[in-house]
Each structure stands twice: as structure tokens, then as C-alpha cells.
Amino acid sequence: MQPQPSNVPRRPVFALGLLLCIYLFRQALASLLVAIAPPSLPVWGQYAAALAQEALIFGLPLLLCCRARPGLRSAVRHRRLSVGAGIGLAVAAALSVFVMNLLNAWWLLLLTRLGVPLPAAPLPVPVSRADLALALLTVGPVAALCEEWLFRGLLFHDLEGAGTAGAWLATGFLFALMHGQYTALPAHLALGLLLGGLLVGYGSLWAPMLYHAAYNGVTVLVAYRAAGMPQSEAAQAPDAAALLAALPFGTMLLSVCAALLLLPMRWVSDARALRAQAPWARGAKWLLAVLLALFILAYAGAIYRAVTPGVRQ
């Protein structure tokens, strides 16, 4: 697929160098905070530190870059989203949290079977409503705004000179690597590629921003709700049998998410041009048909499990 025309010079080496500097600075700052922060730092303090990191490490360099390259903000895709498309993105993001959790559970099961140590999460689960509010602000709109402007804004624009498909793949992989969590690598990779597809399909940076913010926010809410459950009801480490039993429900959610994301693209002119140029985009209607068939089969399988005593156990 041909890249989107731009009057702003594309600087792929500069963009990749900036990303590398941000990554190294982020690692150094994280190590410094671990060294100087008190051991009993409250949860809200950890999220406040994370909020400052997002603003300092991502926000400040991007702001300076936009000031140094005045036409960059108008060069990235910035089509306005309709209300219906925005609602569809938010609902799909909320549902996809459970699909990504299922994918990540399979990955963690594989790592466990291989004897790979599983480190603790980089940020704790909120324990109070104040913690929850600060967590939602940090990982929701702030993280989505900064990270999407870096990956789907600056980086995608500068790498697109070599082709849109190459920029899509590169930003997706770099997004996953930037998070530095091998325990969530498949989910981050899938999310990075999905966000790049939303940028091109909707012709707007607002689409991946909205999806990213909603996805992160629902992830925090789910973790907060699970932490408040009694230990007997809280989610335990799943085994292969439990994950296989969850596959029909996960397939149904995946089908619904795909429909919510793909159907609005039919009314976006950029998406129509994309389908005319990219073979994988021309097959979107067939993908919807396959997903619909999977949805029906998964739903039938779930009903069969519910009404068959031997299978239900």
C-alpha cells in the first residue's frame, strides 16, 4: 500500500533514535526511582510517579518535537470520528480486555511449563477509590495520548515513507518491545498491531487513542474488582482445561469485537481506498463472514456444554 502523502519530511532515523533515547531514559529513571523510593511507598504514590514518568519521558519530547516540526500535527491522520464509531471503539476495547486476558493466560501457562520466572506487575492493583481514580488517569487518557502520539503519530508518519504495511508492522513490534514485559508480550504485540490497523482503517489518530484509553481503563477496573473479591472467588492461575473451556466464550467476544471495529470502516473513505490497494483489507468482508461462522459455532458449543451433563463437568 502506498503511504499517505505528507508535506512534512519523513525522518525515520530521527524517530527511531528518539524512541531509543526514550526507552533508555525510561529504564534509567525507573532504576533511579526503585533506588530512592521508600519501600513502603503507597499505591497512589506509585501511580503519581508513573504519571510523572509519562509526562516527562513521553510528553515533553513529543511536545518539543512538534514545536521543532510545525507541520507534524497536521501531517498525521486526524479525521474526525463519528459518535457511533467512538462508541463502537470503546465497547470493542472493553470486550477485548477479556480476549487479551485469555491470550495472555495461555502465554503465562506456557512460560510456567517452561520454568520461566514470572516477575511481579510493574504497577500494583489500586486498593482504594483514590488509588483507582489516579490509576485510571495515568494508564487511561494520559498513557493513550502520549504513547499513541509517539507510535501511531510521530513514528508511524516517519516510517511510512517505506510503505504503510512496513510502518504498521514496525510500530506494532516496537510498541510491544517498549513495554518491556515478556509476561505480556503476545497481548502487547496484538494490541500494537491492532492500534496501527485502527489508525489506517479509520484514517484518524483519535481511533487508536480512544481504543487504547478504554482498553487500559477497563483493565484497571477489572483488576480492582478482582482484588476486592474474597480469595475463594478471586481468579486463580488457570490450567489448560479451564482455558480450553473458555475458548468458546473468547471466540464469541472476538467475533463481536471484530464486527464493532470493521463495520464502521465501510463508511470511511480512507478505508475504501485501503481495500482497493491492500489485499488483506479487500478480504475484510470474508473475515467478517468467518468470524460470524465462528461465533455461531462457539455459541452452539456453549449451549451444548450447558445442556449436556457429562460435558458440563
N, C-alpha and C positions, 0 to 999 in steps of 0.2 A: 504494500500500500504506500502511496506517495505521501510524504509528510505535509502537514499543514503549512501553507505559505506564511512567512514571517518577515517583517521589515527589520527585526532586531537580529544582529549577527548571533549565530549559534556558537557557543564556546564550550564544547564537550570536555576539553581538558580542564578548563576552569571549574566547571560544575563538578567533575569527579574529584578534583583537588580540594574544592570546598567541602565536599562530602567527607573526604578522608580526614581533613582537619577537624571537622565537627565530631567525627567518630572518636578520634584520638583525644580531643579536648573533653569529650563526654566521659571517656574511660578514666582520664586523669582526674577530672572533677569528682567522679563517683568514688575513686580510691581515696581522694582527699577527705570527702565527707565521711567515709567509713572510719578514717583515722581520727578525725577531730570530733565527730558527733558523739554525744554521750550514749552509753549502752542502753539506757532506758528512755531513749527519745520517743515521745508519744506518737501515735499513729498520725495525728494531724500535723505534727512537725515533719514527719517523713513525706507527707503529701505536699506540704508547703515547700520543702526542699526540692521535690520533684517539679513543682510548678515553677520555681525559680530557675531550675535547670532548663526547662522547656523554653522559657522566655530568653534566657541568656545564651544557650547553646544553639537553639534553632531560630528564635525570633529575631534576635539582634543581628546575626549575619545576614538573614534574609532581608531585613529592613535596609541594611547598608547596601546590599546588592541591588535592591530595587531603586535606591536613590542613585547608585552609580550607573544603572542601566534604565533610564526613564521609561523606555517603551516596553519593558518586560511585562508589566502588569496588563497591558492591552494586547500583548502578543500571545499570552496563554489563552486557552479556551475558556470563555466566560459567558456562554449563552445562559439566559435566564431559565430557571426551571419552573415548570408549572406546579400548581399546588398538588395536583394529582400525582405527578411524578415524584414530588418530595415526600408525599405520604407513602407512596409505594416503596421508595428507598428506605424510609425509616422502618416500615413494617418488615421489609425483607431483611434489614440489618438485625432487627430484634430476633427474628426467627432463625437467622443464620448463626447466631451465637450457639444454639444447641447443635447445629450441624457441625460447626467447627469444634465444639467440645467433644463430639463423638469422634471426629477425625483425630483430635489430639489424644483422646483416650487410647485409641489404637496405637498411636505412636509411643505413648508412655508405656503401654503394655509391652511393646517390642523392646524398648530400652531396658525395662525391668528384666525381661527374659534374657537379654544380653549382658546383664550385670552392670549396666552403666549407672553411675550415681546420679540421683536426681536432686539438684540444689533447690533451696527454698525460693519462693517467688520474690522478685525484686522489690515489690511493694506489698505491705500487709493488707489484710482484709479490713475494711472500716468496721469499727466496733460501736460507734455512736452516730447519731444523726449529723452532728457537726463534722465528724470524720467523713461521713458519706457525702455531704454537700461539697466538701473540699475535694474529695476524690473524684466526684462527678465533674467538677470544674476542671480539674487537672487533666484527667485522661479523656474527657469528652471534648468540648469545643476547643480548648487550648491546644491539646495534642493534635487534634484533627487539623486545625488551622495551620499550625507550624509544620507538621510532617507532610501534609498534602501540598503545601506551597513549595516545600523543598523537593519532594519526589515527583509529584504529578504536575507541579508548576515549573520551577527552575530546571530541574534535572531532565524532565521529560522534554521540555522545549529544546534544551541544548543538545540532547541526544537524538532528537527526531530528525536531524539532518541526514542521518544514515538510514532512515526508514522508520515508520511508525511501529512496525512489528518489533524491530530491534529495541526501540525505546521502551516499548511495553514490557518486553522480557527483562531488559536490563534493570529498569526501575523496580519491577516486581522482585527480582532476586536481591537487589541491593537493599530494598525495604526489609526483607526477611533477615538479611545478614546484619543490618544496622541494629536490630533489636537485640542481637547477641544472646538469644535464649535458645539453645539447642533443644530444650524440652518442649518448645512450642514452634519449632521450625516449620513443619508442614502447614500449620494453621497460618503462620505469618506469611509463608510463601503463597498460599492460596489467597489470602486476603490482599497481598500486594498485587498479584496478577488481576484479581477481581477489581480492585480500585482503578488500575490502569485501564481495564476494559470499560469501566463506567465513564472515565474521562473521555474516551474516544466515542463510545456509543451515545452518550448524552451530549457530547460537544460542550461540556461545561465542567470547570473545576469544582463547582458547587456540588456536583453529584457525588464524587468521592469524599468530599469534606463532610457532607451530611451523613452519608453511609458510615464513614469512619467514626464520627462523633456518636451516632446512635449505637453502633456496634460496641464501642468501648463503654458507653454508659450502661447499656443493658448487661454487659459482662460484669461490671462493678455491682449492679443491683442484684444479679443472680448470686454472686459471691457473698454479698451482705446478707441476703435472705438465707442462704445455706448456712452461714455462720451462726445465725440465730436459732437454727433448729436444734432439737435435742440430739445427742450423739447417736442415738439409735436410728434417728430419721435422717441424719446428715449423710451426704453422699460418701460412700466408701470407695476404695480403689476397685474398679470394675475388673472382672475377669473376662476371658474370651466368650464364655457362654452369655454373660449379661450384655456384652457388646453386640453379639450376633442377634440377640433378642431385640435390641434397639434399632437394628438396621431398617426394618420396615417403616418405623416412625421417622427415622432420619431421612429416608428416601422421600417420604411424603413431604416433609419440610423442605427438602432440597428442591422438589418439583414446584412447590408454591413460591419459593424464593426466586427461582429462575423465571417463572411466569411474571411475577411482580417486577422484575428487573428488565426482562426482554420486551414485554409488550409495549411499554411506553416508547421504546426506541423506534417503533414503526412510524411514529409521528414526528421524529426528529430528522431534519434534512441531512445532517451530517451522517446519521446512521444509515439513511438510504444510500448516500454516496459510498459509505463504507461497505454496504452489502454489494454494491456494484463493482467494487475493486478488490475486496478481500474474500477469498473462497470460504474461509471459516465463518465469515459474517453472513454470506449468502445462505448458509445452511442453518440459520437461526430457526426457521420455521420447522425444519426437520428435528432440530434439537428439542423444540417445544413439544413436538409430537412424541418423541421418545420419552421425554420426561413425563408427559401425560400418561403414557402407557405404563411407565414405572410406578407412577402414583397409583394407578388403578390396581396394578398387581400387588403393590405394597399394602394398599388398603384391604384388598381381598385376603392377603396373608394375615393381616392383623385380625380381621374378623374370624378367620379360620382358627387362629390361635385362641381367640376368646371363647369360641363355642365348642372347641374340642378339648375334653378334659385331659387327655394324655399329653397334648401339645402345650396346653396352658401351663402345666407344671414345668 
